[in-house]
């Protein structure tokens, strides 16, 4: 049951959100000669100008018609080249995005900042209102905070937004659609890019790309939903600290610092993004860019290598993989903030764990092999390895299948249906690597408190990684699992104080079940 | 290896006691046939999580500790049926549908049912206890769209019922007979602490108030309750949380000796050979003591007790006749937001030879009590509200009869609170003179 303030907040948010999505339809489009000369390479201008002659000066009311005609023109041009076997003339550059953006005209482009601030303020203000703790008048008592500073999971499985119901399906569909358009059809998002142009110019001196829009939205979502986490877990300092941590690393390291680096004409890099999650770290163009940038570039190369070579094993030995996955990582940051309302939807079945182990380690192997091939090509100039593997096609396959589809479309799009760690659990190669260290050489474990478990299942239900925590807790065994990201929610939701995240001496991890739990003194099992 | 002649074990009841027996027997014996009969549910689920289903924290399937394939894989046959009667002479039992089952060994683990005290109107629609899945389904049905409820009882089920109803924004009045909450178990300070907490949530807690009768409307549904003081409180639902009693009615026609529960010795043996009773439904005919010398109840209706009974009986059934020997007592609960853990003996009333150490946080929501023998200061019991203690450490101190000052100086070892938890510097240390606060030691 929501309060009046919550309903107002929700209405304000929905209005802002509708406005934001609606801006995508607000432009008209007109192709002019100057747009072509500014956005198309010199060698292509003449051909494209003649192919798009029928579009010139025509006012399109929506992006669909404009993009369709423009694409048809370029495709027709290419078909002709191919028929005449003029391979060197074929246009591989995708001009649809930049031309559509530049062709945008009318009231919206002229007033984009009005829409920017209005939709931003309505969305954020509405959400914040919605998140404020509720108060309610009870008979015979003064006004009472109904959201006490405690676990607030009431009604989660009765709410179609959080139980995989129709609102979840709707949100999931939106997210999946968003990622598909973002990765594969960005020309339809040009109005959003216009919204963010001034912000981009202020930060890095250049116009926005769809990736700048995505990075900005990503950061905003982590900040606003981070505030939600801070309110929800205001009784739990572990949750508060790690939430502030992911908010900080996203804002400073993932968003602001790279923009500043490019403002100062340095290679832009997210200093906390670690290979192999940052799968293009050793791609030729990124290595070259760093080497050309001199000392700072070399520092970036050394830093990025030291992170996975030294940082990961050392920090994971002392703290478990949580130091990265739920304190630093951007994917983890989104999962722990935007994704928190969906954590209970992860699949806890043994079968899901089996699939997870095969998938996530396969992706790790894929990432390592792909990187090795890329470096081989970089060192030798040979793109073909073993006579049949082409390092360029391997890396573009990885980029498409893992980088875009798995990490983006599936990884985030399925939050409201499969829980908030789909990517981290099934796909992230860095998580697999961190997990191997955590499983075999780490002081981290979730300690089970003697015989106090009542098998209620709250821990398993709210484990975003789909670990059946209860399976261990009810056997008196510590939870030592490669996938555990140490979010600490199992400990928070446990009603009997059974679970605690600890880093103490490695041999003290209880990794086999206690056949007879504490409190039963009659039984002395042989061999125990 | 199962004992000769124990080749067909039938367990009535698929709660924690019965299922623990089945699992532990299977771990030790590949060959014995194990059948578990339950009227309540197809599969084992955690009864302690019933409230979370109602509150929307979980769905029923989340409360099942083992996936459904587990039973077949471990060859534990599950039968969904009600046992009508047992004939121990021929070692057979009959289900209500007429089916007959033979057994070599019978384990009775039928648990409890809600206690009723014969109040006028207790049979009305909208009046019920809370013990199992049928109760939960009924409660779901009877509380749809209502806005006023009364909960009777100042124990664990009472506060659960209040929290459940409260989570659905139903106004709750709680009638508690005693002068403070859970007086049978808690000292005054802790009872008051929980009472304050319950009220802070907006629950109308009425102490020293008893139920006299329940009034019906024209349709036979509850419309109000009347207290012994004569006050009428309007409500659309009455939750009865006044305790549970062994569920052994169906054995009355059998040869099995019953007291309040099934009478057993420390081997869980009934008066009939090859018939055992464990968990909530049994009653020890001889006084029972923990390893620390503390007396245990003849009927102990606790999750952990059911589990320990099951672990122990499985030994006997597999040829290693083992007496039940509980160790240092422990238990836990949660009252709205306040967790409670107890170790050893902390009685509501201090025994003559005992003294007590009590610390309460100024927020009035967290406390720690340590009871110790006046003579020699050995610690007999520790309990905490709103703080988490390490089971193994508390158990060891009590078993080793450590003196109070040792326990206080070592409290950090028992700290099981999450990392970065608030430190209460100066608060505990005021009482524990020169000692550093145990929460202060967390990161030292």
Interface residues (C-beta under 8 A of the other chain):
Chain A: X1 X136 X138 X139 X140 X141 X144 X146 X148 X150 X151 X153 X154 X155 X156 X157 X158 X159 X163 X236 X237 X238 X241 X349 X350 X447 X449 X450 X451 X452 X454 X455 X456 X457 X458 X460 X461 X470 X471 X474 X488 X491 X492 X493 X495 X496 X497 X500 X501 X502 X515 X516 X517 X518 X519 X520 X521 X522 X523
Chain B: X16 X24 X27 X46 X48 X49 X52 X55 X56 X57 X58 X59 X62 X63 X64 X65 X67 X167 X169 X171 X173 X199 X200 X201 X202 X203 X204 X290 X291 X303 X304 X307 X308 X311 X312 X315 X322 X323 X324 X325 X326 X327 X328 X329 X330 X332 X333 X334 X336 X337 X339 X341 X388 X389 X390 X391 X392 X395 X416 X417 X418 X419 X420 X421 X422
